[in-house]
Every structure is written in structure tokens, then in C-alpha cells.
Amino acid sequence: MTQDNQRRQLVEYRCPHCGGDHVGHDATSRFNPITQAWELGSQYDDTWCNDCGETSLDTVVLEGEALQALHEQIAAHQAEQRLRGAADDLLAALEKAAWFIENADSLPDRTARFFETREAWRAAIAKASATMTTEV
């Protein structure tokens, strides 16, 4: 668990009528071609509860078991992101190695390419190993 998560107050939005957390907030999104993802564009005033239809929400500061559970979910999410990054690096190193194997005979600088490929593998494996041993 990160120190930032320990210091800041964590909240949840709940319906004041039924207590549910299946709630929403009106907003727009826009597609970012750089990240290839939809991102928050604007946030409006309309809120609602999907369970009972109430149109106002309460902000609940998390404490005790609920806070601990959220900290654990945050830590698991962060670990998953680190694993995705390590997997991306391993895939990039594998693609570089496959390219090298395919093109090695036609490369005038084979030795330099070999060392470059080997270093990419070493770095990717070191990152993956560090990620796997990082405490969640």
C-alpha cells in the first residue's frame, strides 16, 4: 500500500435513500487517439442512484474495514499495472529478438544488434523479476 493512500482520505459515493453504491454522475467523454482510450471530458451536476432512482448522493469517508478493503484493492490494481508494464517490455524484447533472428544474416552490424537485443531481454527480465517480488 502506498504512503499517499495511507495519508489521504478515501471516499465513496452512496445513495442517501437506500444506501447503495451503484450510483452515477452525468459526464461526457472524448476519445484520445494518443492513449487510444476514452477520457473524461466534462462533468455535470446530475447524479442518480441506479438502485432506487434517488437524484442526490452522499459522500462517505471510508474508515475501518471498508477503508482497509479499498487499500487492498488499490494495491492489487497497482500490482496489476506493474505486471502489465513488465509484460509489455517482455513482448517488445521478444519481438526484437524475433526480428534479429529473421534478419541476422543480412545485417552488417550483427554483433551490435545481438548485444542490443540481449540487453533489451536482460532489462525486461529484470523488470519482470522485480515486479514479481514487489510486495503488494
N, CA, C and O atoms as CSV, one atom per row, in Angstrom:
chain,resi,resn,atom,element,x,y,z
A,1,MET,N,N,0.858,-1.169,0.000
A,1,MET,CA,C,0.000,0.000,0.000
A,1,MET,C,C,0.901,1.227,0.000
A,1,MET,O,O,1.878,1.272,0.748
A,2,THR,N,N,0.593,2.222,-0.823
A,2,THR,CA,C,1.445,3.392,-0.919
A,2,THR,C,C,1.170,4.358,0.216
A,2,THR,O,O,0.095,4.347,0.817
A,3,GLN,N,N,2.166,5.202,0.504
A,3,GLN,CA,C,2.000,6.179,1.574
A,3,GLN,C,C,0.940,7.204,1.226
A,3,GLN,O,O,0.235,7.687,2.112
A,4,ASP,N,N,0.811,7.551,-0.073
A,4,ASP,CA,C,-0.225,8.505,-0.482
A,4,ASP,C,C,-1.607,8.002,-0.089
A,4,ASP,O,O,-2.439,8.770,0.393
A,5,ASN,N,N,-1.851,6.698,-0.300
A,5,ASN,CA,C,-3.150,6.128,0.045
A,5,ASN,C,C,-3.370,6.122,1.542
A,5,ASN,O,O,-4.509,6.232,1.997
A,6,GLN,N,N,-2.302,5.996,2.321
A,6,GLN,CA,C,-2.444,5.987,3.775
A,6,GLN,C,C,-2.766,7.377,4.304
A,6,GLN,O,O,-3.468,7.502,5.308
A,7,ARG,N,N,-2.268,8.424,3.650
A,7,ARG,CA,C,-2.425,9.778,4.142
A,7,ARG,C,C,-3.735,10.433,3.729
A,7,ARG,O,O,-4.367,11.118,4.533
A,8,ARG,N,N,-4.140,10.230,2.502
A,8,ARG,CA,C,-5.321,10.952,2.025
A,8,ARG,C,C,-6.603,10.247,2.459
A,8,ARG,O,O,-6.648,9.028,2.619
A,9,GLN,N,N,-7.630,11.051,2.641
A,9,GLN,CA,C,-8.939,10.491,2.977
A,9,GLN,C,C,-9.511,9.859,1.718
A,9,GLN,O,O,-9.494,10.468,0.649
A,10,LEU,N,N,-10.003,8.669,1.841
A,10,LEU,CA,C,-10.633,7.997,0.714
A,10,LEU,C,C,-12.142,8.004,0.932
A,10,LEU,O,O,-12.627,7.781,2.042
A,11,VAL,N,N,-12.867,8.262,-0.140
A,11,VAL,CA,C,-14.319,8.399,-0.044
A,11,VAL,C,C,-15.012,7.459,-1.014
A,11,VAL,O,O,-14.398,6.860,-1.897
A,12,GLU,N,N,-16.290,7.360,-0.815
A,12,GLU,CA,C,-17.181,6.594,-1.668
A,12,GLU,C,C,-18.464,7.419,-1.775
A,12,GLU,O,O,-18.814,8.160,-0.856
A,13,TYR,N,N,-19.144,7.287,-2.878
A,13,TYR,CA,C,-20.424,7.980,-3.027
A,13,TYR,C,C,-21.539,6.970,-2.843
A,13,TYR,O,O,-21.498,5.876,-3.406
A,14,ARG,N,N,-22.544,7.344,-2.046
A,14,ARG,CA,C,-23.658,6.454,-1.736
A,14,ARG,C,C,-24.972,7.202,-1.859
A,14,ARG,O,O,-25.023,8.429,-1.769
A,15,CYS,N,N,-26.024,6.443,-2.066
A,15,CYS,CA,C,-27.369,6.995,-2.116
A,15,CYS,C,C,-27.850,7.270,-0.692
A,15,CYS,O,O,-27.784,6.381,0.157
A,16,PRO,N,N,-28.330,8.473,-0.418
A,16,PRO,CA,C,-28.824,8.773,0.927
A,16,PRO,C,C,-30.149,8.072,1.234
A,16,PRO,O,O,-30.522,7.935,2.399
A,17,HIS,N,N,-30.854,7.630,0.201
A,17,HIS,CA,C,-32.162,6.993,0.388
A,17,HIS,C,C,-32.023,5.497,0.692
A,17,HIS,O,O,-32.558,5.012,1.689
A,18,CYS,N,N,-31.304,4.770,-0.168
A,18,CYS,CA,C,-31.233,3.310,0.004
A,18,CYS,C,C,-29.867,2.828,0.494
A,18,CYS,O,O,-29.718,1.659,0.851
A,19,GLY,N,N,-28.860,3.723,0.517
A,19,GLY,CA,C,-27.521,3.341,0.988
A,19,GLY,C,C,-26.678,2.642,-0.054
A,19,GLY,O,O,-25.541,2.262,0.229
A,20,GLY,N,N,-27.210,2.460,-1.264
A,20,GLY,CA,C,-26.487,1.746,-2.308
A,20,GLY,C,C,-25.314,2.535,-2.868
A,20,GLY,O,O,-25.271,3.761,-2.775
A,21,ASP,N,N,-24.351,1.804,-3.458
A,21,ASP,CA,C,-23.199,2.462,-4.078
A,21,ASP,C,C,-23.198,2.298,-5.602
A,21,ASP,O,O,-22.200,2.579,-6.266
A,22,HIS,N,N,-24.316,1.845,-6.137
A,22,HIS,CA,C,-24.481,1.699,-7.588
A,22,HIS,C,C,-25.043,3.019,-8.111
A,22,HIS,O,O,-26.208,3.113,-8.498
A,23,VAL,N,N,-24.165,4.051,-8.111
A,23,VAL,CA,C,-24.598,5.411,-8.397
A,23,VAL,C,C,-23.843,5.965,-9.602
A,23,VAL,O,O,-22.835,5.397,-10.023
A,24,GLY,N,N,-24.329,7.067,-10.150
A,24,GLY,CA,C,-23.692,7.663,-11.313
A,24,GLY,C,C,-23.657,9.168,-11.245
A,24,GLY,O,O,-24.340,9.795,-10.435
A,25,HIS,N,N,-22.842,9.735,-12.118
A,25,HIS,CA,C,-22.685,11.181,-12.227
A,25,HIS,C,C,-22.599,11.502,-13.705
A,25,HIS,O,O,-21.785,10.917,-14.420
A,26,ASP,N,N,-23.429,12.426,-14.174
A,26,ASP,CA,C,-23.503,12.782,-15.581
A,26,ASP,C,C,-22.194,13.411,-16.050
A,26,ASP,O,O,-21.645,14.290,-15.385
A,27,ALA,N,N,-21.698,12.954,-17.200
A,27,ALA,CA,C,-20.439,13.480,-17.736
A,27,ALA,C,C,-20.366,13.186,-19.226
A,27,ALA,O,O,-21.174,12.434,-19.770
A,28,THR,N,N,-19.390,13.790,-19.866
A,28,THR,CA,C,-19.100,13.475,-21.262
A,28,THR,C,C,-17.700,12.878,-21.327
A,28,THR,O,O,-16.883,13.069,-20.427
A,29,SER,N,N,-17.448,12.169,-22.385
A,29,SER,CA,C,-16.107,11.619,-22.595
A,29,SER,C,C,-15.656,11.978,-24.001
A,29,SER,O,O,-16.464,12.295,-24.873
A,30,ARG,N,N,-14.360,11.919,-24.194
A,30,ARG,CA,C,-13.810,12.159,-25.526
A,30,ARG,C,C,-12.733,11.111,-25.770
A,30,ARG,O,O,-12.075,10.645,-24.839
A,31,PHE,N,N,-12.568,10.754,-27.021
A,31,PHE,CA,C,-11.583,9.743,-27.375
A,31,PHE,C,C,-10.228,10.410,-27.571
A,31,PHE,O,O,-10.113,11.402,-28.291
A,32,ASN,N,N,-9.202,9.857,-26.925
A,32,ASN,CA,C,-7.843,10.357,-27.054
A,32,ASN,C,C,-7.087,9.422,-27.990
A,32,ASN,O,O,-6.830,8.275,-27.626
A,33,PRO,N,N,-6.725,9.882,-29.186
A,33,PRO,CA,C,-6.046,8.999,-30.126
A,33,PRO,C,C,-4.640,8.608,-29.676
A,33,PRO,O,O,-4.104,7.597,-30.130
A,34,ILE,N,N,-4.042,9.394,-28.794
A,34,ILE,CA,C,-2.698,9.080,-28.321
A,34,ILE,C,C,-2.724,7.892,-27.365
A,34,ILE,O,O,-1.924,6.965,-27.492
A,35,THR,N,N,-3.650,7.926,-26.404
A,35,THR,CA,C,-3.738,6.825,-25.435
A,35,THR,C,C,-4.658,5.717,-25.908
A,35,THR,O,O,-4.682,4.633,-25.324
A,36,GLN,N,N,-5.428,5.987,-26.981
A,36,GLN,CA,C,-6.394,5.036,-27.520
A,36,GLN,C,C,-7.439,4.657,-26.477
A,36,GLN,O,O,-7.849,3.500,-26.377
A,37,ALA,N,N,-7.856,5.649,-25.707
A,37,ALA,CA,C,-8.839,5.403,-24.650
A,37,ALA,C,C,-9.818,6.571,-24.564
A,37,ALA,O,O,-9.502,7.695,-24.954
A,38,TRP,N,N,-11.003,6.286,-24.051
A,38,TRP,CA,C,-11.978,7.333,-23.766
A,38,TRP,C,C,-11.587,7.981,-22.455
A,38,TRP,O,O,-11.259,7.288,-21.492
A,39,GLU,N,N,-11.618,9.311,-22.406
A,39,GLU,CA,C,-11.238,10.049,-21.210
A,39,GLU,C,C,-12.348,11.018,-20.829
A,39,GLU,O,O,-13.145,11.437,-21.668
A,40,LEU,N,N,-12.383,11.367,-19.541
A,40,LEU,CA,C,-13.391,12.295,-19.042
A,40,LEU,C,C,-13.238,13.639,-19.733
A,40,LEU,O,O,-12.155,14.223,-19.754
A,41,GLY,N,N,-14.342,14.123,-20.301
A,41,GLY,CA,C,-14.326,15.422,-20.953
A,41,GLY,C,C,-14.859,16.491,-20.030
A,41,GLY,O,O,-14.136,17.424,-19.682
A,42,SER,N,N,-16.121,16.373,-19.624
A,42,SER,CA,C,-16.765,17.339,-18.741
A,42,SER,C,C,-17.624,16.586,-17.737
A,42,SER,O,O,-18.134,15.503,-18.025
A,43,GLN,N,N,-17.775,17.166,-16.569
A,43,GLN,CA,C,-18.617,16.574,-15.529
A,43,GLN,C,C,-19.746,17.555,-15.244
A,43,GLN,O,O,-19.505,18.753,-15.091
A,44,TYR,N,N,-20.966,17.060,-15.173
A,44,TYR,CA,C,-22.130,17.915,-14.961
A,44,TYR,C,C,-22.714,17.706,-13.562
A,44,TYR,O,O,-22.139,16.990,-12.742
A,45,ASP,N,N,-23.850,18.331,-13.301
A,45,ASP,CA,C,-24.431,18.317,-11.957
A,45,ASP,C,C,-25.345,17.132,-11.677
A,45,ASP,O,O,-25.602,16.829,-10.512
A,46,ASP,N,N,-25.842,16.456,-12.701
A,46,ASP,CA,C,-26.827,15.398,-12.484
A,46,ASP,C,C,-26.190,14.146,-11.883
A,46,ASP,O,O,-25.184,13.640,-12.379
A,47,THR,N,N,-26.804,13.661,-10.802
A,47,THR,CA,C,-26.383,12.416,-10.163
A,47,THR,C,C,-27.608,11.530,-10.004
A,47,THR,O,O,-28.737,12.014,-10.082
A,48,TRP,N,N,-27.400,10.239,-9.781
A,48,TRP,CA,C,-28.529,9.326,-9.616
A,48,TRP,C,C,-28.079,8.031,-8.953
A,48,TRP,O,O,-26.897,7.686,-8.931
A,49,CYS,N,N,-29.054,7.343,-8.423
A,49,CYS,CA,C,-28.857,6.004,-7.866
A,49,CYS,C,C,-29.502,5.019,-8.835
A,49,CYS,O,O,-30.685,5.144,-9.154
A,50,ASN,N,N,-28.745,4.062,-9.293
A,50,ASN,CA,C,-29.276,3.065,-10.217
A,50,ASN,C,C,-30.207,2.072,-9.533
A,50,ASN,O,O,-30.972,1.377,-10.202
A,51,ASP,N,N,-30.150,1.999,-8.205
A,51,ASP,CA,C,-30.989,1.046,-7.480
A,51,ASP,C,C,-32.386,1.589,-7.196
A,51,ASP,O,O,-33.375,0.879,-7.374
A,52,CYS,N,N,-32.472,2.860,-6.750
A,52,CYS,CA,C,-33.781,3.378,-6.345
A,52,CYS,C,C,-34.216,4.640,-7.093
A,52,CYS,O,O,-35.359,5.073,-6.948
A,53,GLY,N,N,-33.328,5.237,-7.889
A,53,GLY,CA,C,-33.694,6.407,-8.663
A,53,GLY,C,C,-33.473,7.736,-7.959
A,53,GLY,O,O,-33.716,8.785,-8.554
A,54,GLU,N,N,-33.023,7.724,-6.723
A,54,GLU,CA,C,-32.735,8.973,-5.993
A,54,GLU,C,C,-31.782,9.833,-6.822
A,54,GLU,O,O,-30.940,9.306,-7.550
A,55,THR,N,N,-31.914,11.148,-6.712
A,55,THR,CA,C,-31.101,12.041,-7.534
A,55,THR,C,C,-30.066,12.845,-6.751
A,55,THR,O,O,-29.521,13.818,-7.273
A,56,SER,N,N,-29.790,12.461,-5.525
A,56,SER,CA,C,-28.713,13.107,-4.776
A,56,SER,C,C,-27.801,12.016,-4.224
A,56,SER,O,O,-28.209,10.863,-4.084
A,57,LEU,N,N,-26.581,12.388,-3.918
A,57,LEU,CA,C,-25.610,11.423,-3.395
A,57,LEU,C,C,-24.957,11.970,-2.143
A,57,LEU,O,O,-24.808,13.182,-1.988
A,58,ASP,N,N,-24.569,11.077,-1.252
A,58,ASP,CA,C,-23.795,11.439,-0.069
A,58,ASP,C,C,-22.349,11.016,-0.288
A,58,ASP,O,O,-22.077,9.974,-0.884
A,59,THR,N,N,-21.437,11.829,0.196
A,59,THR,CA,C,-20.020,11.464,0.192
A,59,THR,C,C,-19.716,10.815,1.530
A,59,THR,O,O,-19.922,11.423,2.580
A,60,VAL,N,N,-19.228,9.589,1.497
A,60,VAL,CA,C,-18.941,8.842,2.715
A,60,VAL,C,C,-17.431,8.663,2.837
A,60,VAL,O,O,-16.805,8.081,1.951
A,61,VAL,N,N,-16.837,9.160,3.930
A,61,VAL,CA,C,-15.414,8.968,4.198
A,61,VAL,C,C,-15.238,7.542,4.706
A,61,VAL,O,O,-15.874,7.137,5.679
A,62,LEU,N,N,-14.373,6.787,4.041
A,62,LEU,CA,C,-14.193,5.379,4.412
A,62,LEU,C,C,-13.323,5.244,5.651
A,62,LEU,O,O,-12.342,5.966,5.830
A,63,GLU,N,N,-13.713,4.293,6.508
A,63,GLU,CA,C,-12.990,4.017,7.747
A,63,GLU,C,C,-13.007,2.519,7.995
A,63,GLU,O,O,-13.784,1.794,7.374
A,64,GLY,N,N,-12.172,2.059,8.882
A,64,GLY,CA,C,-12.191,0.676,9.344
A,64,GLY,C,C,-12.025,-0.352,8.240
A,64,GLY,O,O,-11.156,-0.218,7.379
A,65,GLU,N,N,-12.865,-1.381,8.270
A,65,GLU,CA,C,-12.761,-2.482,7.313
A,65,GLU,C,C,-12.984,-2.030,5.876
A,65,GLU,O,O,-12.331,-2.533,4.962
A,66,ALA,N,N,-13.897,-1.087,5.665
A,66,ALA,CA,C,-14.154,-0.592,4.308
A,66,ALA,C,C,-12.915,0.110,3.755
A,66,ALA,O,O,-12.579,-0.048,2.582
A,67,LEU,N,N,-12.241,0.881,4.602
A,67,LEU,CA,C,-11.021,1.566,4.188
A,67,LEU,C,C,-9.914,0.556,3.896
A,67,LEU,O,O,-9.207,0.678,2.896
A,68,GLN,N,N,-9.767,-0.429,4.758
A,68,GLN,CA,C,-8.749,-1.471,4.565
A,68,GLN,C,C,-9.007,-2.234,3.266
A,68,GLN,O,O,-8.074,-2.518,2.514
A,69,ALA,N,N,-10.267,-2.563,3.005
A,69,ALA,CA,C,-10.611,-3.289,1.777
A,69,ALA,C,C,-10.255,-2.457,0.541
A,69,ALA,O,O,-9.751,-2.998,-0.443
A,70,LEU,N,N,-10.513,-1.160,0.587
A,70,LEU,CA,C,-10.180,-0.307,-0.550
A,70,LEU,C,C,-8.674,-0.211,-0.727
A,70,LEU,O,O,-8.188,-0.245,-1.857
A,71,HIS,N,N,-7.925,-0.092,0.362
A,71,HIS,CA,C,-6.464,-0.076,0.271
A,71,HIS,C,C,-5.958,-1.347,-0.403
A,71,HIS,O,O,-5.048,-1.288,-1.229
A,72,GLU,N,N,-6.532,-2.478,-0.063
A,72,GLU,CA,C,-6.121,-3.747,-0.667
A,72,GLU,C,C,-6.456,-3.781,-2.157
A,72,GLU,O,O,-5.673,-4.291,-2.958
A,73,GLN,N,N,-7.614,-3.240,-2.527
A,73,GLN,CA,C,-7.991,-3.183,-3.945
A,73,GLN,C,C,-7.053,-2.264,-4.718
A,73,GLN,O,O,-6.667,-2.578,-5.844
A,74,ILE,N,N,-6.687,-1.139,-4.127
A,74,ILE,CA,C,-5.758,-0.205,-4.766
A,74,ILE,C,C,-4.399,-0.877,-4.965
A,74,ILE,O,O,-3.809,-0.778,-6.041
A,75,ALA,N,N,-3.906,-1.557,-3.935
A,75,ALA,CA,C,-2.610,-2.239,-4.033
A,75,ALA,C,C,-2.647,-3.320,-5.112
A,75,ALA,O,O,-1.686,-3.474,-5.865
A,76,ALA,N,N,-3.737,-4.064,-5.193
A,76,ALA,CA,C,-3.860,-5.105,-6.220
A,76,ALA,C,C,-3.882,-4.482,-7.615
A,76,ALA,O,O,-3.273,-5.014,-8.543
A,77,HIS,N,N,-4.581,-3.363,-7.761
A,77,HIS,CA,C,-4.634,-2.667,-9.051
A,77,HIS,C,C,-3.245,-2.174,-9.453
A,77,HIS,O,O,-2.850,-2.311,-10.611
A,78,GLN,N,N,-2.508,-1.606,-8.509
A,78,GLN,CA,C,-1.162,-1.117,-8.803
A,78,GLN,C,C,-0.234,-2.266,-9.188
A,78,GLN,O,O,0.590,-2.116,-10.091
A,79,ALA,N,N,-0.356,-3.406,-8.516
A,79,ALA,CA,C,0.459,-4.576,-8.857
A,79,ALA,C,C,0.122,-5.065,-10.267
A,79,ALA,O,O,1.015,-5.442,-11.026
A,80,GLU,N,N,-1.145,-5.056,-10.608
A,80,GLU,CA,C,-1.560,-5.468,-11.950
A,80,GLU,C,C,-0.973,-4.535,-13.000
A,80,GLU,O,O,-0.540,-4.994,-14.058
A,81,GLN,N,N,-0.950,-3.236,-12.728
A,81,GLN,CA,C,-0.381,-2.281,-13.675
A,81,GLN,C,C,1.124,-2.513,-13.848
A,81,GLN,O,O,1.644,-2.414,-14.959
A,82,ARG,N,N,1.823,-2.822,-12.746
A,82,ARG,CA,C,3.254,-3.115,-12.848
A,82,ARG,C,C,3.483,-4.375,-13.673
A,82,ARG,O,O,4.412,-4.427,-14.479
A,83,LEU,N,N,2.646,-5.388,-13.477
A,83,LEU,CA,C,2.777,-6.621,-14.254
A,83,LEU,C,C,2.513,-6.378,-15.732
A,83,LEU,O,O,3.202,-6.932,-16.589
A,84,ARG,N,N,1.523,-5.555,-16.030
A,84,ARG,CA,C,1.248,-5.226,-17.441
A,84,ARG,C,C,2.455,-4.531,-18.076
A,84,ARG,O,O,2.818,-4.825,-19.215
A,85,GLY,N,N,3.063,-3.623,-17.345
A,85,GLY,CA,C,4.249,-2.933,-17.858
A,85,GLY,C,C,5.395,-3.899,-18.114
A,85,GLY,O,O,6.072,-3.814,-19.139
A,86,ALA,N,N,5.612,-4.824,-17.171
A,86,ALA,CA,C,6.676,-5.817,-17.344
A,86,ALA,C,C,6.364,-6.731,-18.528
A,86,ALA,O,O,7.262,-7.077,-19.296
A,87,ALA,N,N,5.114,-7.119,-18.680
A,87,ALA,CA,C,4.723,-7.973,-19.801
A,87,ALA,C,C,4.917,-7.250,-21.131
A,87,ALA,O,O,5.356,-7.856,-22.108
A,88,ASP,N,N,4.594,-5.968,-21.171
A,88,ASP,CA,C,4.807,-5.182,-22.396
A,88,ASP,C,C,6.290,-5.148,-22.759
A,88,ASP,O,O,6.647,-5.282,-23.930
A,89,ASP,N,N,7.153,-4.970,-21.755
A,89,ASP,CA,C,8.597,-4.940,-22.011
A,89,ASP,C,C,9.095,-6.297,-22.514
A,89,ASP,O,O,9.921,-6.361,-23.425
A,90,LEU,N,N,8.592,-7.374,-21.923
A,90,LEU,CA,C,8.993,-8.711,-22.378
A,90,LEU,C,C,8.550,-8.963,-23.809
A,90,LEU,O,O,9.301,-9.532,-24.602
A,91,LEU,N,N,7.338,-8.545,-24.144
A,91,LEU,CA,C,6.852,-8.714,-25.505
A,91,LEU,C,C,7.693,-7.908,-26.490
A,91,LEU,O,O,8.026,-8.406,-27.566
A,92,ALA,N,N,8.038,-6.680,-26.141
A,92,ALA,CA,C,8.871,-5.855,-27.018
A,92,ALA,C,C,10.244,-6.508,-27.222
A,92,ALA,O,O,10.770,-6.514,-28.335
A,93,ALA,N,N,10.817,-7.052,-26.156
A,93,ALA,CA,C,12.112,-7.729,-26.279
A,93,ALA,C,C,11.992,-8.980,-27.145
A,93,ALA,O,O,12.886,-9.274,-27.939
A,94,LEU,N,N,10.901,-9.710,-26.999
A,94,LEU,CA,C,10.676,-10.903,-27.821
A,94,LEU,C,C,10.540,-10.532,-29.294
A,94,LEU,O,O,11.094,-11.207,-30.162
A,95,GLU,N,N,9.808,-9.464,-29.573
A,95,GLU,CA,C,9.652,-9.013,-30.963
A,95,GLU,C,C,10.993,-8.591,-31.545
A,95,GLU,O,O,11.283,-8.867,-32.709
A,96,LYS,N,N,11.815,-7.920,-30.734
A,96,LYS,CA,C,13.142,-7.507,-31.193
A,96,LYS,C,C,14.010,-8.741,-31.478
A,96,LYS,O,O,14.723,-8.784,-32.481
A,97,ALA,N,N,13.944,-9.728,-30.602
A,97,ALA,CA,C,14.724,-10.949,-30.809
A,97,ALA,C,C,14.259,-11.694,-32.056
A,97,ALA,O,O,15.081,-12.196,-32.822
A,98,ALA,N,N,12.953,-11.769,-32.261
A,98,ALA,CA,C,12.432,-12.455,-33.450
A,98,ALA,C,C,12.876,-11.739,-34.718
A,98,ALA,O,O,13.248,-12.380,-35.701
A,99,TRP,N,N,12.838,-10.423,-34.695
A,99,TRP,CA,C,13.294,-9.657,-35.855
A,99,TRP,C,C,14.769,-9.920,-36.112
A,99,TRP,O,O,15.179,-10.106,-37.258
A,100,PHE,N,N,15.569,-9.937,-35.047
A,100,PHE,CA,C,17.003,-10.173,-35.186
A,100,PHE,C,C,17.268,-11.544,-35.791
A,100,PHE,O,O,18.099,-11.683,-36.688
A,101,ILE,N,N,16.561,-12.553,-35.298
A,101,ILE,CA,C,16.744,-13.913,-35.815
A,101,ILE,C,C,16.395,-13.974,-37.304
A,101,ILE,O,O,17.107,-14.598,-38.091
A,102,GLU,N,N,15.295,-13.321,-37.679
A,102,GLU,CA,C,14.868,-13.318,-39.076
A,102,GLU,C,C,15.849,-12.599,-39.986
A,102,GLU,O,O,16.048,-13.012,-41.129
A,103,ASN,N,N,16.458,-11.541,-39.501
A,103,ASN,CA,C,17.271,-10.669,-40.345
A,103,ASN,C,C,18.770,-10.737,-40.073
A,103,ASN,O,O,19.528,-9.970,-40.667
A,104,ALA,N,N,19.216,-11.624,-39.201
A,104,ALA,CA,C,20.619,-11.647,-38.777
A,104,ALA,C,C,21.588,-11.802,-39.940
A,104,ALA,O,O,22.625,-11.141,-39.966
A,105,ASP,N,N,21.274,-12.652,-40.889
A,105,ASP,CA,C,22.205,-12.903,-41.987
A,105,ASP,C,C,22.433,-11.690,-42.867
A,105,ASP,O,O,23.499,-11.557,-43.468
A,106,SER,N,N,21.461,-10.810,-42.953
A,106,SER,CA,C,21.595,-9.649,-43.834
A,106,SER,C,C,22.074,-8.392,-43.118
A,106,SER,O,O,22.151,-7.327,-43.732
A,107,LEU,N,N,22.393,-8.495,-41.853
A,107,LEU,CA,C,22.799,-7.313,-41.088
A,107,LEU,C,C,24.321,-7.159,-41.079
A,107,LEU,O,O,25.038,-8.082,-40.692
A,108,PRO,N,N,24.815,-5.988,-41.506
A,108,PRO,CA,C,26.258,-5.770,-41.442
A,108,PRO,C,C,26.731,-5.589,-39.993
A,108,PRO,O,O,27.888,-5.869,-39.683
A,109,ASP,N,N,25.856,-5.129,-39.119
A,109,ASP,CA,C,26.224,-4.874,-37.721
A,109,ASP,C,C,25.584,-5.904,-36.790
A,109,ASP,O,O,24.997,-5.551,-35.767
A,110,ARG,N,N,25.705,-7.176,-37.155
A,110,ARG,CA,C,25.070,-8.256,-36.382
A,110,ARG,C,C,25.477,-8.252,-34.918
A,110,ARG,O,O,24.629,-8.432,-34.044
A,111,THR,N,N,26.738,-8.052,-34.640
A,111,THR,CA,C,27.212,-8.101,-33.255
A,111,THR,C,C,26.552,-7.005,-32.422
A,111,THR,O,O,26.104,-7.262,-31.305
A,112,ALA,N,N,26.491,-5.800,-32.950
A,112,ALA,CA,C,25.855,-4.698,-32.214
A,112,ALA,C,C,24.381,-4.990,-31.994
A,112,ALA,O,O,23.862,-4.753,-30.904
A,113,ARG,N,N,23.695,-5.504,-33.015
A,113,ARG,CA,C,22.268,-5.836,-32.879
A,113,ARG,C,C,22.064,-6.951,-31.859
A,113,ARG,O,O,21.102,-6.930,-31.092
A,114,PHE,N,N,22.969,-7.920,-31.854
A,114,PHE,CA,C,22.864,-9.006,-30.893
A,114,PHE,C,C,22.947,-8.461,-29.465
A,114,PHE,O,O,22.129,-8.814,-28.615
A,115,PHE,N,N,23.937,-7.599,-29.203
A,115,PHE,CA,C,24.099,-7.057,-27.861
A,115,PHE,C,C,22.911,-6.164,-27.478
A,115,PHE,O,O,22.476,-6.169,-26.326
A,116,GLU,N,N,22.400,-5.417,-28.425
A,116,GLU,CA,C,21.223,-4.581,-28.177
A,116,GLU,C,C,20.017,-5.443,-27.793
A,116,GLU,O,O,19.285,-5.133,-26.853
A,117,THR,N,N,19.830,-6.532,-28.542
A,117,THR,CA,C,18.718,-7.450,-28.263
A,117,THR,C,C,18.899,-8.124,-26.905
A,117,THR,O,O,17.948,-8.252,-26.134
A,118,ARG,N,N,20.124,-8.550,-26.624
A,118,ARG,CA,C,20.406,-9.209,-25.345
A,118,ARG,C,C,20.149,-8.251,-24.180
A,118,ARG,O,O,19.592,-8.664,-23.163
A,119,GLU,N,N,20.539,-6.992,-24.308
A,119,GLU,CA,C,20.319,-6.018,-23.242
A,119,GLU,C,C,18.828,-5.731,-23.047
A,119,GLU,O,O,18.371,-5.539,-21.920
A,120,ALA,N,N,18.081,-5.703,-24.138
A,120,ALA,CA,C,16.632,-5.500,-24.019
A,120,ALA,C,C,16.012,-6.652,-23.238
A,120,ALA,O,O,15.143,-6.434,-22.393
A,121,TRP,N,N,16.450,-7.865,-23.515
A,121,TRP,CA,C,15.951,-9.031,-22.776
A,121,TRP,C,C,16.331,-8.951,-21.308
A,121,TRP,O,O,15.495,-9.175,-20.432
A,122,ARG,N,N,17.580,-8.635,-21.040
A,122,ARG,CA,C,18.036,-8.551,-19.638
A,122,ARG,C,C,17.229,-7.509,-18.864
A,122,ARG,O,O,16.803,-7.758,-17.736
A,123,ALA,N,N,17.022,-6.347,-19.473
A,123,ALA,CA,C,16.270,-5.288,-18.795
A,123,ALA,C,C,14.824,-5.704,-18.562
A,123,ALA,O,O,14.268,-5.456,-17.492
A,124,ALA,N,N,14.215,-6.335,-19.562
A,124,ALA,CA,C,12.816,-6.758,-19.430
A,124,ALA,C,C,12.669,-7.841,-18.366
A,124,ALA,O,O,11.726,-7.818,-17.575
A,125,ILE,N,N,13.590,-8.774,-18.350
A,125,ILE,CA,C,13.527,-9.852,-17.353
A,125,ILE,C,C,13.785,-9.305,-15.957
A,125,ILE,O,O,13.135,-9.727,-15.001
A,126,ALA,N,N,14.720,-8.373,-15.824
A,126,ALA,CA,C,14.979,-7.762,-14.514
A,126,ALA,C,C,13.743,-7.014,-14.011
A,126,ALA,O,O,13.403,-7.097,-12.830
A,127,LYS,N,N,13.073,-6.286,-14.902
A,127,LYS,CA,C,11.863,-5.557,-14.511
A,127,LYS,C,C,10.771,-6.533,-14.101
A,127,LYS,O,O,10.096,-6.330,-13.092
A,128,ALA,N,N,10.599,-7.593,-14.886
A,128,ALA,CA,C,9.573,-8.585,-14.557
A,128,ALA,C,C,9.866,-9.255,-13.227
A,128,ALA,O,O,8.959,-9.480,-12.426
A,129,SER,N,N,11.152,-9.579,-12.987
A,129,SER,CA,C,11.533,-10.219,-11.726
A,129,SER,C,C,11.284,-9.287,-10.547
A,129,SER,O,O,10.768,-9.705,-9.511
A,130,ALA,N,N,11.658,-8.019,-10.715
A,130,ALA,CA,C,11.424,-7.046,-9.633
A,130,ALA,C,C,9.943,-6.867,-9.376
A,130,ALA,O,O,9.522,-6.718,-8.229
A,131,THR,N,N,9.153,-6.881,-10.427
A,131,THR,CA,C,7.705,-6.733,-10.287
A,131,THR,C,C,7.105,-7.922,-9.543
A,131,THR,O,O,6.224,-7.756,-8.699
A,132,MET,N,N,7.584,-9.106,-9.857
A,132,MET,CA,C,7.047,-10.314,-9.227
A,132,MET,C,C,7.419,-10.398,-7.753
A,132,MET,O,O,6.695,-11.015,-6.971
A,133,THR,N,N,8.543,-9.786,-7.357
A,133,THR,CA,C,8.962,-9.874,-5.962
A,133,THR,C,C,8.541,-8.671,-5.125
A,133,THR,O,O,8.746,-8.651,-3.911
A,134,THR,N,N,7.939,-7.646,-5.789
A,134,THR,CA,C,7.468,-6.468,-5.065
A,134,THR,C,C,6.300,-6.861,-4.177
A,134,THR,O,O,5.362,-7.521,-4.624
A,135,GLU,N,N,6.362,-6.456,-2.928
A,135,GLU,CA,C,5.254,-6.761,-2.017
A,135,GLU,C,C,4.044,-5.945,-2.391
A,135,GLU,O,O,4.157,-4.766,-2.728
A,136,VAL,N,N,2.883,-6.569,-2.332
A,136,VAL,CA,C,1.621,-5.893,-2.621
A,136,VAL,C,C,1.058,-5.378,-1.329
A,136,VAL,O,O,-0.011,-4.767,-1.322
